[in-house]
Amino acid sequence: MRSSVSRLCLAVARFTPGCATAVAMLLGPVVGALLAFGTVSAQEAKAANTDANTITIDNFTFTPPELTVAVGTTVKWVNHDDIPHSVVDGNKAFRSKALDTDDAYSFTFASAGTFSYFCGLHPHMQGKIVVK
């Protein structure tokens, strides 16, 4: 790749300023397309790596509202809302701090059971983790 760039630089250096401009105009869309493709690929990779044990907080809602996991599973909550939220278990097994936008909280479920939780700042927001 480096040698190709070097050869291209030497070839462009031989052009007159008008010709170099024409080469730049021709290569511009190609470079732009490659950069755009890289951005789309990175977004697709990020979406593919989304953990099945992640609960998103958005629009005053936990999604999914109910999640079933195995004992020993770590569940992650990520706040995508513009205001803080928290995650509080009704039986006091876990409690997060206030999560600002894009903050996350994780908890590992060491025992089986049903864990009903809510947002400590907005108690109408509720969810459930079933651990088998």
Contacts in CASP RR format, 6 or more apart in sequence:
PFRMAT RR
TARGET T0000
AUTHOR 0000-0000-0000
METHOD contacts of the structure
MODEL  1
MRSSVSRLCLAVARFTPGCATAVAMLLGPVVGALLAFGTVSAQEAKAANT
DANTITIDNFTFTPPELTVAVGTTVKWVNHDDIPHSVVDGNKAFRSKALD
TDDAYSFTFASAGTFSYFCGLHPHMQGKIVVK
12 20 0 8 1.000
12 23 0 8 1.000
15 23 0 8 1.000
51 76 0 8 1.000
53 67 0 8 1.000
53 69 0 8 1.000
53 73 0 8 1.000
53 74 0 8 1.000
53 75 0 8 1.000
53 76 0 8 1.000
54 75 0 8 1.000
54 76 0 8 1.000
54 77 0 8 1.000
54 78 0 8 1.000
55 62 0 8 1.000
55 63 0 8 1.000
55 64 0 8 1.000
55 67 0 8 1.000
55 75 0 8 1.000
55 76 0 8 1.000
55 77 0 8 1.000
55 78 0 8 1.000
56 62 0 8 1.000
56 63 0 8 1.000
56 77 0 8 1.000
56 78 0 8 1.000
56 80 0 8 1.000
57 63 0 8 1.000
57 77 0 8 1.000
57 78 0 8 1.000
57 79 0 8 1.000
57 80 0 8 1.000
57 81 0 8 1.000
57 85 0 8 1.000
57 99 0 8 1.000
57 119 0 8 1.000
57 125 0 8 1.000
58 80 0 8 1.000
58 81 0 8 1.000
59 81 0 8 1.000
60 81 0 8 1.000
60 119 0 8 1.000
60 122 0 8 1.000
60 124 0 8 1.000
60 125 0 8 1.000
61 125 0 8 1.000
62 77 0 8 1.000
62 117 0 8 1.000
62 119 0 8 1.000
62 125 0 8 1.000
62 126 0 8 1.000
62 127 0 8 1.000
65 126 0 8 1.000
65 127 0 8 1.000
65 128 0 8 1.000
66 127 0 8 1.000
66 128 0 8 1.000
66 129 0 8 1.000
66 130 0 8 1.000
67 75 0 8 1.000
67 128 0 8 1.000
67 129 0 8 1.000
67 130 0 8 1.000
68 129 0 8 1.000
68 130 0 8 1.000
68 131 0 8 1.000
68 132 0 8 1.000
69 75 0 8 1.000
69 109 0 8 1.000
69 129 0 8 1.000
69 130 0 8 1.000
69 131 0 8 1.000
69 132 0 8 1.000
70 131 0 8 1.000
70 132 0 8 1.000
71 109 0 8 1.000
71 110 0 8 1.000
71 111 0 8 1.000
71 112 0 8 1.000
71 131 0 8 1.000
71 132 0 8 1.000
72 108 0 8 1.000
72 109 0 8 1.000
72 110 0 8 1.000
72 131 0 8 1.000
73 108 0 8 1.000
73 109 0 8 1.000
73 131 0 8 1.000
74 106 0 8 1.000
74 107 0 8 1.000
74 108 0 8 1.000
74 109 0 8 1.000
75 106 0 8 1.000
75 107 0 8 1.000
75 108 0 8 1.000
75 109 0 8 1.000
75 129 0 8 1.000
76 104 0 8 1.000
76 105 0 8 1.000
76 106 0 8 1.000
77 87 0 8 1.000
77 96 0 8 1.000
77 99 0 8 1.000
77 104 0 8 1.000
77 105 0 8 1.000
77 106 0 8 1.000
78 99 0 8 1.000
78 102 0 8 1.000
78 103 0 8 1.000
78 104 0 8 1.000
79 85 0 8 1.000
79 99 0 8 1.000
79 100 0 8 1.000
79 101 0 8 1.000
79 102 0 8 1.000
79 103 0 8 1.000
79 104 0 8 1.000
80 101 0 8 1.000
80 102 0 8 1.000
81 101 0 8 1.000
82 101 0 8 1.000
83 101 0 8 1.000
84 98 0 8 1.000
84 99 0 8 1.000
84 100 0 8 1.000
84 121 0 8 1.000
85 98 0 8 1.000
85 99 0 8 1.000
85 119 0 8 1.000
85 120 0 8 1.000
85 121 0 8 1.000
85 122 0 8 1.000
85 125 0 8 1.000
86 95 0 8 1.000
86 96 0 8 1.000
86 97 0 8 1.000
86 98 0 8 1.000
86 99 0 8 1.000
86 119 0 8 1.000
86 120 0 8 1.000
86 121 0 8 1.000
87 94 0 8 1.000
87 95 0 8 1.000
87 96 0 8 1.000
87 99 0 8 1.000
87 105 0 8 1.000
87 107 0 8 1.000
87 117 0 8 1.000
87 119 0 8 1.000
87 120 0 8 1.000
88 94 0 8 1.000
88 95 0 8 1.000
88 96 0 8 1.000
88 117 0 8 1.000
88 118 0 8 1.000
88 119 0 8 1.000
88 120 0 8 1.000
89 95 0 8 1.000
89 115 0 8 1.000
89 116 0 8 1.000
89 117 0 8 1.000
90 115 0 8 1.000
90 116 0 8 1.000
90 117 0 8 1.000
90 118 0 8 1.000
91 115 0 8 1.000
91 116 0 8 1.000
93 107 0 8 1.000
93 115 0 8 1.000
94 107 0 8 1.000
94 115 0 8 1.000
94 117 0 8 1.000
96 105 0 8 1.000
97 105 0 8 1.000
98 121 0 8 1.000
99 105 0 8 1.000
109 115 0 8 1.000
109 129 0 8 1.000
109 131 0 8 1.000
111 131 0 8 1.000
112 131 0 8 1.000
112 132 0 8 1.000
113 130 0 8 1.000
113 131 0 8 1.000
113 132 0 8 1.000
114 128 0 8 1.000
114 129 0 8 1.000
114 130 0 8 1.000
114 131 0 8 1.000
115 128 0 8 1.000
115 129 0 8 1.000
115 130 0 8 1.000
115 131 0 8 1.000
116 126 0 8 1.000
116 127 0 8 1.000
116 128 0 8 1.000
117 126 0 8 1.000
117 127 0 8 1.000
117 128 0 8 1.000
117 129 0 8 1.000
118 124 0 8 1.000
118 125 0 8 1.000
118 126 0 8 1.000
118 127 0 8 1.000
119 125 0 8 1.000
119 126 0 8 1.000
END
